[in-house]
């Protein structure tokens, strides 16, 4: 398991707020811009499911480009904060709900698109299962990941140092994995070949789109 997602919700919430604050995280700002530029081209006038989406920042960025966004998150406190934040906007095409992506009760192919967050630090061991779960209810699944390139480690490390909270945090590098030694973070990379193997097992096809440095977007759909 890459991260004890449930065990550190307060710290995760603080880091998510930092990550989405362009005055704090200059590297994330550039990454998010590249991610949103890509997604905005693919979600226009679509019904979208966003899975494991933290405090809802992605929904606020993408809402005006799609027909409707259903946002599902495990941690109730995150859902509550997102619902409070949406009240400060004019968006009426977003629903924030608490739930588990492994237990989706929507009809088959109910959504045009599903967007999976937390791939690199997600609280799931079975990535094949999570993609299959989302692909059952959506025609296409998008998620971003980091390819294992050591040349990008300094940039990723600087990014996490920008996001960390005020307490002292130290990091350890193991190959292309970055671990936070005090608490919860373990940032992993995934080879494209591994995602291709997962896709074959669930009878899906995958395409890859480089979006920023070692960050790549995967597009998975049924054969």
CORTAPE-V71816 format. One record per backbone hydrogen bond with DSSP energy under -1.0 kcal/mol. CO is the residue of the C=O (numbers start at 1). NH is the residue of the N-H. E is the energy in kcal/mol with one decimal. If there is no record, write none. Layout:
BEGIN
{{CO NH E} {CO NH E}}
END
This chain:
BEGIN
{{3 5 -1.9} {8 12 -2.6} {9 13 -2.6} {10 14 -2.0} {11 15 -2.4} {12 16 -2.6} {13 17 -2.3} {14 18 -2.3} {15 19 -2.9} {16 20 -1.8} {18 21 -1.8} {21 24 -1.8} {21 25 -2.7} {25 29 -1.6} {26 30 -1.3} {27 31 -2.1} {28 32 -3.5} {29 33 -2.0} {30 34 -1.9} {31 35 -2.7} {32 36 -3.1} {33 37 -2.3} {34 38 -1.7} {35 39 -2.6} {36 40 -2.7} {39 42 -1.5} {39 43 -1.5} {43 46 -1.9} {46 67 -1.5} {46 68 -1.4} {47 112 -1.7} {47 113 -1.8} {48 70 -3.0} {49 115 -3.1} {50 72 -2.6} {51 117 -2.2} {53 56 -2.3} {56 60 -1.5} {57 61 -1.5} {58 62 -2.0} {59 63 -2.0} {62 65 -2.0} {65 45 -1.6} {68 48 -3.1} {69 95 -2.2} {70 50 -2.7} {71 97 -2.9} {72 52 -1.8} {73 99 -2.1} {75 79 -1.6} {76 80 -2.7} {77 81 -2.0} {78 82 -2.5} {79 83 -2.5} {80 84 -1.8} {81 85 -2.2} {82 86 -2.3} {85 88 -1.4} {86 89 -1.6} {93 69 -2.6} {95 71 -3.3} {97 73 -1.9} {100 103 -2.1} {107 110 -1.5} {111 139 -1.5} {113 49 -2.6} {114 142 -2.9} {115 51 -2.9} {118 122 -1.2} {120 188 -1.8} {126 130 -1.7} {127 131 -1.9} {128 132 -2.2} {129 133 -2.4} {130 134 -2.0} {131 135 -2.8} {132 136 -1.3} {134 138 -1.2} {136 109 -2.4} {137 111 -3.2} {140 114 -2.6} {141 220 -3.0} {142 116 -2.9} {143 218 -3.2} {145 216 -3.0} {146 190 -2.9} {147 149 -1.8} {149 152 -1.5} {150 153 -1.5} {152 156 -2.1} {153 157 -2.9} {154 158 -2.2} {155 159 -2.0} {156 160 -2.2} {157 161 -2.1} {158 162 -1.7} {159 163 -1.3} {160 164 -1.5} {170 181 -2.6} {172 179 -3.1} {174 177 -2.3} {177 174 -2.8} {178 187 -3.2} {179 172 -2.8} {185 180 -2.8} {187 178 -2.0} {191 195 -1.5} {192 196 -2.3} {193 197 -2.1} {194 198 -2.1} {195 199 -2.4} {196 200 -2.1} {197 201 -1.8} {198 202 -1.3} {199 204 -2.9} {200 203 -1.3} {203 223 -1.9} {205 221 -2.3} {207 219 -2.5} {209 217 -2.8} {212 215 -3.1} {214 147 -2.4} {215 211 -2.3} {215 212 -1.7} {216 145 -2.5} {217 209 -2.5} {218 143 -1.6} {219 207 -1.9} {220 141 -2.8} {221 205 -3.3}}
END
